[in-house]
Amino acid sequence: MMQKKLEKSTITVPVPNHKEIKIGTLMSIIRQSGVPRIEFES
């Protein structure tokens, strides 16, 4: 799991332990991470 601590909360993003994950799962992880999608495409 990845965690991002904010001033008043913590965002937890699960990271599946698979070689391949479904596109919906990946998009959910990206959305929850708060990191712009473009950074995952680099």
CHARMM-style PDB file with segment names, atoms N, HN, CA, C and O in Angstrom:
ATOM      1  N   MET     1       0.830  -1.178   0.000  1.00  0.00      PROA
ATOM      2  CA  MET     1       0.000   0.000   0.000  1.00  0.00      PROA
ATOM      3  C   MET     1       0.873   1.239   0.000  1.00  0.00      PROA
ATOM      4  O   MET     1       1.969   1.268   0.561  1.00  0.00      PROA
ATOM      5  N   MET     2       0.345   2.253  -0.647  1.00  0.00      PROA
ATOM      6  HN  MET     2      -0.545   2.230  -1.103  1.00  0.00      PROA
ATOM      7  CA  MET     2       1.004   3.557  -0.597  1.00  0.00      PROA
ATOM      8  C   MET     2       0.120   4.472   0.235  1.00  0.00      PROA
ATOM      9  O   MET     2      -1.106   4.380   0.190  1.00  0.00      PROA
ATOM     10  N   GLN     3       0.741   5.335   0.977  1.00  0.00      PROA
ATOM     11  HN  GLN     3       1.738   5.409   1.015  1.00  0.00      PROA
ATOM     12  CA  GLN     3      -0.016   6.275   1.790  1.00  0.00      PROA
ATOM     13  C   GLN     3       0.523   7.685   1.591  1.00  0.00      PROA
ATOM     14  O   GLN     3       1.727   7.905   1.455  1.00  0.00      PROA
ATOM     15  N   LYS     4      -0.403   8.626   1.578  1.00  0.00      PROA
ATOM     16  HN  LYS     4      -1.381   8.448   1.688  1.00  0.00      PROA
ATOM     17  CA  LYS     4      -0.043  10.036   1.502  1.00  0.00      PROA
ATOM     18  C   LYS     4      -0.686  10.721   2.693  1.00  0.00      PROA
ATOM     19  O   LYS     4      -1.909  10.742   2.824  1.00  0.00      PROA
ATOM     20  N   LYS     5       0.137  11.276   3.549  1.00  0.00      PROA
ATOM     21  HN  LYS     5       1.131  11.260   3.442  1.00  0.00      PROA
ATOM     22  CA  LYS     5      -0.367  11.953   4.737  1.00  0.00      PROA
ATOM     23  C   LYS     5      -0.643  13.408   4.413  1.00  0.00      PROA
ATOM     24  O   LYS     5       0.217  14.130   3.907  1.00  0.00      PROA
ATOM     25  N   LEU     6      -1.856  13.818   4.716  1.00  0.00      PROA
ATOM     26  HN  LEU     6      -2.555  13.233   5.127  1.00  0.00      PROA
ATOM     27  CA  LEU     6      -2.264  15.204   4.543  1.00  0.00      PROA
ATOM     28  C   LEU     6      -2.388  15.836   5.908  1.00  0.00      PROA
ATOM     29  O   LEU     6      -2.225  15.168   6.929  1.00  0.00      PROA
ATOM     30  N   GLU     7      -2.674  17.108   5.924  1.00  0.00      PROA
ATOM     31  HN  GLU     7      -2.807  17.650   5.095  1.00  0.00      PROA
ATOM     32  CA  GLU     7      -2.762  17.819   7.200  1.00  0.00      PROA
ATOM     33  C   GLU     7      -3.800  17.207   8.138  1.00  0.00      PROA
ATOM     34  O   GLU     7      -3.546  17.056   9.333  1.00  0.00      PROA
ATOM     35  N   LYS     8      -4.974  16.853   7.597  1.00  0.00      PROA
ATOM     36  HN  LYS     8      -5.180  16.976   6.626  1.00  0.00      PROA
ATOM     37  CA  LYS     8      -6.050  16.347   8.449  1.00  0.00      PROA
ATOM     38  C   LYS     8      -6.480  14.935   8.130  1.00  0.00      PROA
ATOM     39  O   LYS     8      -7.435  14.439   8.727  1.00  0.00      PROA
ATOM     40  N   SER     9      -5.805  14.268   7.205  1.00  0.00      PROA
ATOM     41  HN  SER     9      -5.029  14.670   6.719  1.00  0.00      PROA
ATOM     42  CA  SER     9      -6.205  12.905   6.847  1.00  0.00      PROA
ATOM     43  C   SER     9      -5.051  12.181   6.169  1.00  0.00      PROA
ATOM     44  O   SER     9      -3.992  12.759   5.924  1.00  0.00      PROA
ATOM     45  N   THR    10      -5.275  10.911   5.872  1.00  0.00      PROA
ATOM     46  HN  THR    10      -6.135  10.441   6.071  1.00  0.00      PROA
ATOM     47  CA  THR    10      -4.311  10.092   5.154  1.00  0.00      PROA
ATOM     48  C   THR    10      -5.033   9.404   4.009  1.00  0.00      PROA
ATOM     49  O   THR    10      -6.113   8.843   4.199  1.00  0.00      PROA
ATOM     50  N   ILE    11      -4.445   9.443   2.825  1.00  0.00      PROA
ATOM     51  HN  ILE    11      -3.568   9.898   2.670  1.00  0.00      PROA
ATOM     52  CA  ILE    11      -4.997   8.745   1.669  1.00  0.00      PROA
ATOM     53  C   ILE    11      -4.218   7.442   1.526  1.00  0.00      PROA
ATOM     54  O   ILE    11      -2.990   7.455   1.455  1.00  0.00      PROA
ATOM     55  N   THR    12      -4.927   6.323   1.483  1.00  0.00      PROA
ATOM     56  HN  THR    12      -5.926   6.312   1.540  1.00  0.00      PROA
ATOM     57  CA  THR    12      -4.313   5.008   1.316  1.00  0.00      PROA
ATOM     58  C   THR    12      -4.703   4.456  -0.044  1.00  0.00      PROA
ATOM     59  O   THR    12      -5.886   4.397  -0.380  1.00  0.00      PROA
ATOM     60  N   VAL    13      -3.710   4.052  -0.826  1.00  0.00      PROA
ATOM     61  HN  VAL    13      -2.749   4.100  -0.553  1.00  0.00      PROA
ATOM     62  CA  VAL    13      -3.942   3.507  -2.152  1.00  0.00      PROA
ATOM     63  C   VAL    13      -3.402   2.079  -2.187  1.00  0.00      PROA
ATOM     64  O   VAL    13      -2.210   1.869  -1.962  1.00  0.00      PROA
ATOM     65  N   PRO    14      -4.264   1.089  -2.466  1.00  0.00      PROA
ATOM     66  CA  PRO    14      -3.794  -0.283  -2.541  1.00  0.00      PROA
ATOM     67  C   PRO    14      -2.943  -0.499  -3.795  1.00  0.00      PROA
ATOM     68  O   PRO    14      -3.209   0.096  -4.840  1.00  0.00      PROA
ATOM     69  N   VAL    15      -1.940  -1.334  -3.689  1.00  0.00      PROA
ATOM     70  HN  VAL    15      -1.724  -1.817  -2.841  1.00  0.00      PROA
ATOM     71  CA  VAL    15      -1.112  -1.702  -4.833  1.00  0.00      PROA
ATOM     72  C   VAL    15      -1.185  -3.220  -4.972  1.00  0.00      PROA
ATOM     73  O   VAL    15      -0.589  -3.948  -4.179  1.00  0.00      PROA
ATOM     74  N   PRO    16      -1.919  -3.700  -5.986  1.00  0.00      PROA
ATOM     75  CA  PRO    16      -2.074  -5.149  -6.163  1.00  0.00      PROA
ATOM     76  C   PRO    16      -0.737  -5.834  -6.428  1.00  0.00      PROA
ATOM     77  O   PRO    16       0.152  -5.256  -7.054  1.00  0.00      PROA
ATOM     78  N   ASN    17      -0.604  -7.054  -5.954  1.00  0.00      PROA
ATOM     79  HN  ASN    17      -1.326  -7.524  -5.445  1.00  0.00      PROA
ATOM     80  CA  ASN    17       0.612  -7.842  -6.152  1.00  0.00      PROA
ATOM     81  C   ASN    17       0.396  -8.804  -7.326  1.00  0.00      PROA
ATOM     82  O   ASN    17       0.395 -10.023  -7.155  1.00  0.00      PROA
ATOM     83  N   HSD    18       0.214  -8.229  -8.524  1.00  0.00      PROA
ATOM     84  HN  HSD    18       0.215  -7.239  -8.663  1.00  0.00      PROA
ATOM     85  CA  HSD    18      -0.008  -9.005  -9.740  1.00  0.00      PROA
ATOM     86  C   HSD    18       0.912  -8.476 -10.827  1.00  0.00      PROA
ATOM     87  O   HSD    18       1.315  -7.313 -10.794  1.00  0.00      PROA
ATOM     88  N   LYS    19       1.245  -9.325 -11.788  1.00  0.00      PROA
ATOM     89  HN  LYS    19       0.918 -10.270 -11.815  1.00  0.00      PROA
ATOM     90  CA  LYS    19       2.039  -8.857 -12.918  1.00  0.00      PROA
ATOM     91  C   LYS    19       1.219  -7.922 -13.792  1.00  0.00      PROA
ATOM     92  O   LYS    19       1.745  -6.944 -14.324  1.00  0.00      PROA
ATOM     93  N   GLU    20      -0.071  -8.221 -13.944  1.00  0.00      PROA
ATOM     94  HN  GLU    20      -0.498  -9.016 -13.512  1.00  0.00      PROA
ATOM     95  CA  GLU    20      -0.963  -7.371 -14.724  1.00  0.00      PROA
ATOM     96  C   GLU    20      -2.199  -7.068 -13.901  1.00  0.00      PROA
ATOM     97  O   GLU    20      -2.698  -7.923 -13.169  1.00  0.00      PROA
ATOM     98  N   ILE    21      -2.687  -5.848 -14.028  1.00  0.00      PROA
ATOM     99  HN  ILE    21      -2.282  -5.153 -14.622  1.00  0.00      PROA
ATOM    100  CA  ILE    21      -3.919  -5.482 -13.344  1.00  0.00      PROA
ATOM    101  C   ILE    21      -4.897  -4.928 -14.376  1.00  0.00      PROA
ATOM    102  O   ILE    21      -4.488  -4.449 -15.434  1.00  0.00      PROA
ATOM    103  N   LYS    22      -6.168  -4.994 -14.068  1.00  0.00      PROA
ATOM    104  HN  LYS    22      -6.500  -5.383 -13.209  1.00  0.00      PROA
ATOM    105  CA  LYS    22      -7.199  -4.504 -14.973  1.00  0.00      PROA
ATOM    106  C   LYS    22      -7.104  -2.989 -15.079  1.00  0.00      PROA
ATOM    107  O   LYS    22      -6.685  -2.313 -14.140  1.00  0.00      PROA
ATOM    108  N   ILE    23      -7.502  -2.466 -16.238  1.00  0.00      PROA
ATOM    109  HN  ILE    23      -7.843  -3.016 -17.001  1.00  0.00      PROA
ATOM    110  CA  ILE    23      -7.410  -1.026 -16.488  1.00  0.00      PROA
ATOM    111  C   ILE    23      -8.234  -0.236 -15.478  1.00  0.00      PROA
ATOM    112  O   ILE    23      -7.820   0.845 -15.060  1.00  0.00      PROA
ATOM    113  N   GLY    24      -9.388  -0.753 -15.081  1.00  0.00      PROA
ATOM    114  HN  GLY    24      -9.725  -1.631 -15.420  1.00  0.00      PROA
ATOM    115  CA  GLY    24     -10.223  -0.061 -14.095  1.00  0.00      PROA
ATOM    116  C   GLY    24      -9.518   0.055 -12.755  1.00  0.00      PROA
ATOM    117  O   GLY    24      -9.610   1.085 -12.087  1.00  0.00      PROA
ATOM    118  N   THR    25      -8.811  -1.005 -12.360  1.00  0.00      PROA
ATOM    119  HN  THR    25      -8.737  -1.841 -12.903  1.00  0.00      PROA
ATOM    120  CA  THR    25      -8.056  -0.986 -11.111  1.00  0.00      PROA
ATOM    121  C   THR    25      -6.927   0.033 -11.185  1.00  0.00      PROA
ATOM    122  O   THR    25      -6.699   0.792 -10.243  1.00  0.00      PROA
ATOM    123  N   LEU    26      -6.227   0.041 -12.308  1.00  0.00      PROA
ATOM    124  HN  LEU    26      -6.413  -0.576 -13.073  1.00  0.00      PROA
ATOM    125  CA  LEU    26      -5.140   0.994 -12.504  1.00  0.00      PROA
ATOM    126  C   LEU    26      -5.658   2.429 -12.453  1.00  0.00      PROA
ATOM    127  O   LEU    26      -5.062   3.285 -11.799  1.00  0.00      PROA
ATOM    128  N   MET    27      -6.757   2.690 -13.138  1.00  0.00      PROA
ATOM    129  HN  MET    27      -7.241   1.995 -13.670  1.00  0.00      PROA
ATOM    130  CA  MET    27      -7.313   4.042 -13.150  1.00  0.00      PROA
ATOM    131  C   MET    27      -7.745   4.470 -11.750  1.00  0.00      PROA
ATOM    132  O   MET    27      -7.599   5.635 -11.379  1.00  0.00      PROA
ATOM    133  N   SER    28      -8.275   3.533 -10.980  1.00  0.00      PROA
ATOM    134  HN  SER    28      -8.394   2.587 -11.281  1.00  0.00      PROA
ATOM    135  CA  SER    28      -8.676   3.835  -9.606  1.00  0.00      PROA
ATOM    136  C   SER    28      -7.464   4.176  -8.745  1.00  0.00      PROA
ATOM    137  O   SER    28      -7.509   5.113  -7.947  1.00  0.00      PROA
ATOM    138  N   ILE    29      -6.392   3.423  -8.904  1.00  0.00      PROA
ATOM    139  HN  ILE    29      -6.356   2.662  -9.552  1.00  0.00      PROA
ATOM    140  CA  ILE    29      -5.158   3.683  -8.150  1.00  0.00      PROA
ATOM    141  C   ILE    29      -4.618   5.063  -8.505  1.00  0.00      PROA
ATOM    142  O   ILE    29      -4.235   5.830  -7.621  1.00  0.00      PROA
ATOM    143  N   ILE    30      -4.589   5.379  -9.796  1.00  0.00      PROA
ATOM    144  HN  ILE    30      -4.901   4.757 -10.514  1.00  0.00      PROA
ATOM    145  CA  ILE    30      -4.093   6.685 -10.229  1.00  0.00      PROA
ATOM    146  C   ILE    30      -4.959   7.790  -9.652  1.00  0.00      PROA
ATOM    147  O   ILE    30      -4.440   8.777  -9.130  1.00  0.00      PROA
ATOM    148  N   ARG    31      -6.274   7.635  -9.741  1.00  0.00      PROA
ATOM    149  HN  ARG    31      -6.695   6.833 -10.165  1.00  0.00      PROA
ATOM    150  CA  ARG    31      -7.195   8.651  -9.226  1.00  0.00      PROA
ATOM    151  C   ARG    31      -7.014   8.854  -7.724  1.00  0.00      PROA
ATOM    152  O   ARG    31      -6.967   9.990  -7.252  1.00  0.00      PROA
ATOM    153  N   GLN    32      -6.912   7.762  -6.975  1.00  0.00      PROA
ATOM    154  HN  GLN    32      -6.951   6.839  -7.359  1.00  0.00      PROA
ATOM    155  CA  GLN    32      -6.768   7.846  -5.520  1.00  0.00      PROA
ATOM    156  C   GLN    32      -5.411   8.408  -5.110  1.00  0.00      PROA
ATOM    157  O   GLN    32      -5.287   9.016  -4.046  1.00  0.00      PROA
ATOM    158  N   SER    33      -4.402   8.211  -5.939  1.00  0.00      PROA
ATOM    159  HN  SER    33      -4.503   7.717  -6.803  1.00  0.00      PROA
ATOM    160  CA  SER    33      -3.059   8.668  -5.570  1.00  0.00      PROA
ATOM    161  C   SER    33      -2.942  10.184  -5.568  1.00  0.00      PROA
ATOM    162  O   SER    33      -2.109  10.749  -4.859  1.00  0.00      PROA
ATOM    163  N   GLY    34      -3.783  10.842  -6.369  1.00  0.00      PROA
ATOM    164  HN  GLY    34      -4.459  10.383  -6.945  1.00  0.00      PROA
ATOM    165  CA  GLY    34      -3.691  12.292  -6.460  1.00  0.00      PROA
ATOM    166  C   GLY    34      -2.574  12.760  -7.375  1.00  0.00      PROA
ATOM    167  O   GLY    34      -2.370  13.963  -7.536  1.00  0.00      PROA
ATOM    168  N   VAL    35      -1.854  11.832  -7.974  1.00  0.00      PROA
ATOM    169  HN  VAL    35      -2.021  10.854  -7.843  1.00  0.00      PROA
ATOM    170  CA  VAL    35      -0.771  12.163  -8.898  1.00  0.00      PROA
ATOM    171  C   VAL    35      -1.391  12.296 -10.302  1.00  0.00      PROA
ATOM    172  O   VAL    35      -2.191  11.449 -10.698  1.00  0.00      PROA
ATOM    173  N   PRO    36      -1.038  13.330 -11.047  1.00  0.00      PROA
ATOM    174  CA  PRO    36      -1.596  13.491 -12.394  1.00  0.00      PROA
ATOM    175  C   PRO    36      -1.323  12.263 -13.262  1.00  0.00      PROA
ATOM    176  O   PRO    36      -0.233  11.691 -13.231  1.00  0.00      PROA
ATOM    177  N   ARG    37      -2.332  11.875 -14.033  1.00  0.00      PROA
ATOM    178  HN  ARG    37      -3.217  12.340 -14.058  1.00  0.00      PROA
ATOM    179  CA  ARG    37      -2.222  10.682 -14.886  1.00  0.00      PROA
ATOM    180  C   ARG    37      -1.009  10.734 -15.810  1.00  0.00      PROA
ATOM    181  O   ARG    37      -0.375   9.709 -16.060  1.00  0.00      PROA
ATOM    182  N   ILE    38      -0.686  11.902 -16.309  1.00  0.00      PROA
ATOM    183  HN  ILE    38      -1.201  12.735 -16.105  1.00  0.00      PROA
ATOM    184  CA  ILE    38       0.436  12.067 -17.238  1.00  0.00      PROA
ATOM    185  C   ILE    38       1.746  11.571 -16.625  1.00  0.00      PROA
ATOM    186  O   ILE    38       2.621  11.094 -17.349  1.00  0.00      PROA
ATOM    187  N   GLU    39       1.891  11.675 -15.323  1.00  0.00      PROA
ATOM    188  HN  GLU    39       1.180  12.062 -14.735  1.00  0.00      PROA
ATOM    189  CA  GLU    39       3.118  11.224 -14.662  1.00  0.00      PROA
ATOM    190  C   GLU    39       3.239   9.695 -14.670  1.00  0.00      PROA
ATOM    191  O   GLU    39       4.345   9.162 -14.579  1.00  0.00      PROA
ATOM    192  N   PHE    40       2.131   9.003 -14.778  1.00  0.00      PROA
ATOM    193  HN  PHE    40       1.232   9.436 -14.853  1.00  0.00      PROA
ATOM    194  CA  PHE    40       2.173   7.542 -14.878  1.00  0.00      PROA
ATOM    195  C   PHE    40       2.498   7.101 -16.290  1.00  0.00      PROA
ATOM    196  O   PHE    40       2.940   5.973 -16.508  1.00  0.00      PROA
ATOM    197  N   GLU    41       2.279   7.989 -17.251  1.00  0.00      PROA
ATOM    198  HN  GLU    41       1.919   8.905 -17.074  1.00  0.00      PROA
ATOM    199  CA  GLU    41       2.492   7.660 -18.665  1.00  0.00      PROA
ATOM    200  C   GLU    41       3.908   7.949 -19.121  1.00  0.00      PROA
ATOM    201  O   GLU    41       4.288   7.563 -20.227  1.00  0.00      PROA
ATOM    202  N   SER    42       4.693   8.614 -18.300  1.00  0.00      PROA
ATOM    203  HN  SER    42       4.385   8.927 -17.402  1.00  0.00      PROA
ATOM    204  CA  SER    42       6.065   8.983 -18.699  1.00  0.00      PROA
ATOM    205  C   SER    42       6.971   7.788 -18.748  1.00  0.00      PROA
ATOM    206  OT1 SER    42       8.153   7.923 -19.064  1.00  0.00      PROA
TER     207      SER     42
END
